Amino acid sequence: MAYERTQLKTLLNRVNEKRRFIQVLSGPRQVGKTTLLSQLQEMVDIPVHFVSSDNVSAPGKAWVSQQWEIARFKSNQAASKESLLIIDEIQKIPDWSEVVKEEWDSDSRHNNNVKVILSGSSRLMLQQGLKESLAGRFETTTMLHWSFTEMKTVFGWTPDQYAWFGGYPGSADLIADEPRWKKYVSESLLEATISKDILMLTRVDKPALMRRLFEIGCLYTGQFLSFTKILGQLDDAGNTTTLAHYLKLLDSAGLLGGLEKYSRAAFRSRGSSPKFIVHNTALIGALQSEDFSEIRAIPDRWGRVVESVVGAHLMNYAKSENVSLCYWNYEGHEVDFVLSKGSKTIAIEVKSGRTGKLNGMDAFRKQFNPDKVLLVGTGGLPWEEFIAIDIDEIF
């Protein structure tokens, strides 16, 4: 794929610097991490050693040390005395952060200039490794799901197509055969993420319960639902702490997030019922029995999809910029999304033509006095335009 994502420039600038670095590239499956690293390999002037743990039956710490030695050899042979080591899917290697620290510190003692990029699709496992062993030795770059602008640029998609088929570039060529597209997203993306990026890398005592939580989250995306009510819909016994943990795992894998209720008292928001938001609306379409044209003709169902694509757009922005995204409700009044960045707060209401939702913006303004209020959809900024903008512009 010739299209270059913005993170490529960041990585290229780092490689062109003279000093050593450890750059961690994280992001969900099928968002183009490996493609980006392949593009980078072709653009740099120093020797590159590019390996993936996916191609090794049982990669371990010794395997990482072996790859590092190859990169050192390439550094010694190069006129610049530097090289780039890229290890893809690093989180699959047990105790990977420990051996990376050992090899990095060894290079520091012996003045070896090996620059390192580590990539992985399990953000939670990467973060755990970084906190345990690599404090002060790394920087991070995050790749998230493709935006509408990217899918439009590369594949010529309309807003309606993006709302239903989502932001997985690898599935774009399949949408003309929707049953095939649904199977690809369900098996190659969703099931692979749960099986390989969650169940193989962390302890999950009740995987069926976690899968059911994901299904319910997709069904109720854009709505807030208490864990206690969720338990009433589950066949498997569990507790709210277990469900909260499973939702965190699903969120870390780029599947399903749970927004907290907005409050200036943090302890109050953490105890609230989560509002489910899918990271990629393809996950909604893939699990529905109806196809795109059928859902598009049902206003209430399509309105839910529209609200979800707006939420996914905001969620991906919030995660990339490390800003707060919440919802708010009080006495039947609701504000769909509340963005907080530094000292600024923006309240966003989405009107998709569905009925039954009370306007809570006046109540929210009276209680919190936000810097801005924004209406997206019917009577406001068209949702088709909203998903095409850089959220930074509204601040």
C-alpha atoms as one frame of an Amber mdcrd trajectory, in Angstrom:
protein
   0.000   0.000   0.000   1.620   3.241  -1.170  -0.337   5.487   1.201   1.829
   6.858   4.016   0.380   7.516   7.449   1.528  10.497   9.495   3.487   8.338
  11.959   5.971   7.452   9.217   7.437  10.955   9.245   7.844  10.806  13.035
   9.772   7.542  12.848  11.899   8.702   9.920  12.903  11.861  11.786  13.959
   9.769  14.764  16.085   7.445  12.653  17.823  10.421  11.049  18.891  11.713
  14.444  22.401  10.743  15.507  21.531   9.490  18.972  20.248   6.043  19.886
  16.613   5.480  20.796  13.972   2.910  21.607  10.725   3.756  19.822   7.631
   1.728  20.680   4.958   1.566  17.975   1.603   0.273  19.178  -1.851  -0.072
  17.697  -4.675  -2.512  16.968  -4.446  -5.274  14.393  -4.739  -4.437  10.713
  -4.144  -0.689  10.940  -0.912  -0.778   8.922   1.924  -1.045  11.456   3.906
  -3.648   9.526   3.275  -1.847   6.234   4.546   1.399   7.740   7.688  -0.284
   9.055   8.328  -1.816   5.632   8.006   1.642   4.088  10.414   3.023   6.673
  12.950   0.310   5.884  13.025   1.451   2.268  13.509   5.124   3.190  16.400
   5.070   5.690  20.083   5.246   4.752  21.488   3.064   7.527  21.489  -0.775
   7.647  18.206  -2.289   8.885  17.515  -5.645  10.526  13.739  -6.280  10.420
  12.304  -9.374  12.158   8.925 -10.497  13.482   8.154 -12.870  16.327   5.220
 -14.090  14.206   7.716 -15.957  12.022   9.306 -17.872  14.927   7.717 -20.958
  16.508   8.785 -20.186  20.085  10.588 -16.837  20.332  12.252 -16.110  23.647
  14.813 -13.839  25.269  17.723 -15.631  23.561  16.103 -14.997  20.187  15.930
 -11.254  20.906  19.631 -11.249  21.885  20.496 -13.010  18.635  18.668 -10.386
  16.584  20.381  -7.634  18.513  23.790  -9.146  17.718  22.971  -9.097  14.014
  22.109  -5.400  14.289  25.401  -4.766  16.097  27.281  -6.551  13.332  25.563
  -4.358  10.745  26.507  -1.263  12.746  30.159  -2.276  12.869  30.212  -2.899
   9.121  28.543   0.422   8.238  30.515   3.572   7.558  28.183   5.488   9.899
  28.657   2.876  12.664  24.910   2.731  13.285  22.000   0.445  12.413  18.262
   0.101  12.940  16.736  -2.962  14.622  12.994  -3.462  14.090  11.186  -6.215
  16.024   7.528  -6.638  15.091   4.984  -8.152  17.536   7.441  -7.864  20.421
   4.737  -8.439  23.061   4.540 -12.130  22.127   7.989 -12.745  23.616   7.905
 -13.648  27.330   9.682 -11.058  29.505  10.624  -9.088  26.410  11.219  -5.850
  28.287  13.896  -7.428  30.480  16.065  -8.587  27.590  15.564  -5.278  25.749
  16.817  -3.456  28.840  19.835  -5.786  29.112  20.833  -5.347  25.479  20.229
  -1.595  25.537  22.352  -1.150  28.648  25.073  -3.306  27.087  25.145  -1.025
  24.057  25.429   1.960  26.395  28.502   0.450  28.044  30.180  -0.493  24.768
  29.166   2.563  22.698  27.184   0.560  20.159  24.791   2.694  18.129  21.831
   0.389  17.554  18.559   2.259  17.111  15.497   0.216  18.051  11.842   0.165
  17.009   9.519  -2.295  18.770   5.972  -2.772  17.558   2.992  -4.654  18.923
  -0.783  -4.881  18.740  -1.450  -5.370  22.450  -1.233  -1.913  23.996  -1.828
  -3.230  27.522   1.024  -5.763  27.339   3.354  -3.198  25.822   2.555  -0.702
  28.554   3.144  -3.274  31.276   6.570  -4.129  29.872   7.548  -0.495  29.528
   6.582   0.363  33.081   8.389  -2.640  34.519  11.788  -2.336  32.873  12.250
   0.475  30.378  11.406   3.651  32.271  13.361   6.565  30.824  14.631   4.579
  27.830  11.803   4.856  25.288   9.284   6.993  23.435   5.940   5.823  22.088
   4.084   6.259  18.804   0.465   5.140  18.521  -1.332   4.057  15.359  -5.091
   3.824  15.627  -7.917   2.823  13.320  -8.081   4.558   9.957 -10.078   7.766
   9.895 -12.770   8.624   7.365 -10.375  11.013   5.634  -7.820   8.234   5.184
 -10.373   5.733   3.866 -11.771   8.372   1.504  -8.294   9.296   0.260  -7.187
   5.737  -0.434 -10.441   3.952  -1.317 -12.831   6.753  -2.276 -15.359   5.880
   0.435 -18.439   7.942   1.248 -19.334   8.867   4.853 -22.153   6.292   4.822
 -19.747   3.552   3.710 -17.278   4.506   6.420 -19.994   4.542   9.109 -20.940
   0.949   8.291 -17.738  -0.668   7.022 -15.392   1.183   9.393 -11.675   1.830
   9.215  -9.957  -1.494   8.436  -8.021  -0.934   5.180  -7.449  -4.651   4.665
 -11.191  -5.248   4.347 -11.901  -2.436   1.894 -11.732  -4.608  -1.233 -14.365
  -6.990   0.169 -17.311  -4.670   0.764 -18.964  -5.473  -2.574 -19.455  -9.008
  -1.222 -20.847  -8.177   2.207 -21.161 -11.748   3.562 -17.486 -12.265   2.732
 -16.634  -8.923   4.347 -18.514  -9.855   7.522 -16.677 -13.178   7.714 -13.301
 -11.500   7.225 -13.890  -8.923   9.958 -15.329 -11.509  12.372 -12.680 -14.194
  11.867  -9.507 -12.470  10.680  -9.803  -9.321  12.784 -12.137  -9.765  15.747
 -11.425 -13.391  16.629  -7.700 -13.025  15.931  -7.523 -10.014  18.229  -9.334
 -11.765  21.077  -7.467 -15.065  20.681  -3.941 -13.783  19.998  -3.771 -10.320
  21.542  -5.795 -10.965  24.695  -6.234 -14.641  25.588  -2.671 -15.711  24.708
  -1.043 -12.790  26.493  -2.971 -12.284  29.707  -5.065 -14.282  32.118  -8.772
 -14.490  31.330 -10.599 -17.003  33.493 -13.868 -16.784  31.571 -13.211 -16.089
  27.883 -16.842 -16.824  26.960 -17.938 -14.129  29.399 -15.556 -11.622  27.840
 -16.795 -12.445  24.340 -20.394 -12.010  25.476 -19.520  -8.668  27.053 -18.107
  -7.565  23.713 -21.272  -8.618  21.885 -23.471  -6.725  24.362 -21.182  -3.705
  24.111 -21.574  -3.673  20.316 -25.350  -4.059  20.655 -25.555  -1.126  23.095
 -22.774   1.013  21.625 -23.492   4.681  22.273 -25.490   3.841  25.409 -24.546
   3.724  29.072 -25.372   0.512  30.902 -24.451  -0.505  34.432 -22.406  -3.653
  34.936 -25.142  -4.894  37.254 -27.677  -4.727  34.412 -25.195  -6.371  32.066
 -24.822  -9.299  34.453 -28.549  -9.880  34.138 -28.103 -10.491  30.404 -25.199
 -12.919  30.746 -25.534 -16.669  30.960 -22.211 -17.019  32.773 -21.875 -15.936
  36.384 -19.510 -13.083  37.073 -19.140  -9.880  39.031 -18.774  -6.227  38.195
 -15.024  -6.212  38.927 -14.487  -9.027  36.420 -16.524  -7.234  33.755 -14.631
  -3.985  34.318 -11.344  -5.873  33.876 -12.540  -7.541  30.683 -13.715  -4.210
  29.282 -10.253  -2.782  29.951  -8.702  -5.667  27.993 -11.103  -5.138  25.075
 -10.292  -1.431  25.130  -6.526  -2.058  25.132  -6.912  -4.279  22.061  -8.738
  -1.559  20.119 -12.159  -3.215  20.137 -14.576  -1.760  22.703 -14.225   1.084
  25.169 -16.290   2.231  28.126 -16.584   5.977  28.685 -16.910   7.220  32.238
 -19.473   9.754  33.385 -18.103  13.288  33.388 -17.482  14.798  36.782 -14.944
  17.192  38.191 -14.595  14.696  41.058 -12.589  11.844  39.493 -13.648   9.247
  42.058 -17.298   9.815  41.124 -16.702   9.275  37.394 -14.770   6.056  37.961
 -17.737   4.588  39.816 -20.237   5.357  37.061 -21.915   3.095  34.526 -19.815
   2.888  31.347 -21.020   4.171  27.999 -19.983   1.647  25.369 -18.174   2.879
  22.265 -16.649   0.640  19.601 -13.236   1.726  18.352 -14.175   0.796  14.795
 -17.756   0.687  13.503 -16.901  -2.266  11.251 -17.335  -4.326  14.419 -21.006
  -3.341  14.558 -21.729  -4.132  10.934 -19.908  -7.459  11.015 -22.061  -8.739
  13.885 -25.414  -7.712  12.393 -27.537 -10.142  10.384 -28.802  -7.284   8.187
 -26.654  -5.771   5.466 -25.718  -2.157   4.763 -28.704  -1.309   2.539 -31.180
  -2.820   5.002 -29.864  -0.922   8.036 -29.556   2.291   6.006 -33.329   2.127
   5.377 -34.238   1.856   9.091 -33.893   5.376  10.619 -33.605   4.286  14.242
 -31.000   1.604  13.528 -29.040   3.847  11.174 -29.141   6.648  13.748 -27.378
   4.352  16.191 -24.668   3.691  13.608 -24.236   7.435  13.013 -23.848   8.130
  16.730 -21.346   5.292  16.957 -19.143   6.563  14.128 -19.053  10.004  15.755
 -18.104   8.340  19.052 -15.396   6.237  17.386 -13.970   9.366  15.737 -13.791
  11.093  19.112 -12.403   8.031  20.907  -9.553   7.570  18.461  -8.695  11.247
  18.777  -8.789  11.092  22.566  -6.448   8.095  22.648  -4.010   9.563  20.150
  -3.851  12.908  21.954  -4.197  11.549  25.508  -7.202  13.723  26.315 -10.275
  12.847  28.366 -13.486  11.682  26.691 -16.567  11.143  28.863 -20.361  11.305
  28.725 -22.790  12.998  31.113 -26.341  12.353  32.268 -28.459  13.665  35.114
 -32.173  13.199  35.888 -32.965  12.013  32.380 -30.870  14.648  30.626 -27.841
  13.546  28.630 -24.821  14.977  26.849 -23.361  12.437  24.464 -19.693  13.371
  24.764 -17.552  15.655  26.901 -14.001  16.322  25.727 -11.478  17.755  28.186
  -8.077  18.964  27.055  -6.010  20.867  29.571  -8.296  23.468  31.097 -10.759
  23.416  28.179 -14.023  21.462  28.099 -16.235  20.909  25.051 -19.696  19.342
  25.256 -20.946  17.545  22.133 -24.474  16.397  21.417 -25.246  14.109  18.475
 -28.658  14.356  16.787 -29.170  11.550  14.307 -32.929  11.756  13.862 -33.689
   9.157  16.521 -36.404  10.068  19.006 -36.642   9.726  22.754 -33.406  11.436
  23.819 -33.799  14.474  26.041 -31.621  17.495  25.421 -29.252  17.864  28.354
 -27.028  20.632  27.008 -28.748  23.440  28.929 -28.481  21.501  32.184 -24.835
  20.723  31.524 -24.013  24.347  30.693 -25.672  25.523  33.888 -23.730  23.080
  36.043 -20.296  23.070  34.375 -20.072  26.149  32.096 -18.075  24.444  29.301
 -15.868  26.456  26.954 -17.864  25.311  23.929 -20.996  23.365  23.090 -21.389
  21.647  19.742 -24.355  20.036  18.013 -23.499  17.350  15.449 -26.133  16.022
  13.066 -29.715  17.198  12.564 -29.881  20.973  13.054 -26.128  21.342  13.583
 -22.828  20.493  11.924 -23.535  17.547   9.581 -22.046  14.345  10.945 -20.532
  13.678   7.528 -18.462  16.858   7.936 -17.665  16.252  11.588 -15.959  12.891
  10.986 -13.760  14.553   8.371 -12.330  17.258  10.641  -9.286  17.240  12.885
 -10.741  17.461  16.404  -7.953  19.832  17.407  -9.704  22.445  15.250 -12.716
  22.620  17.559 -10.540  23.504  20.558
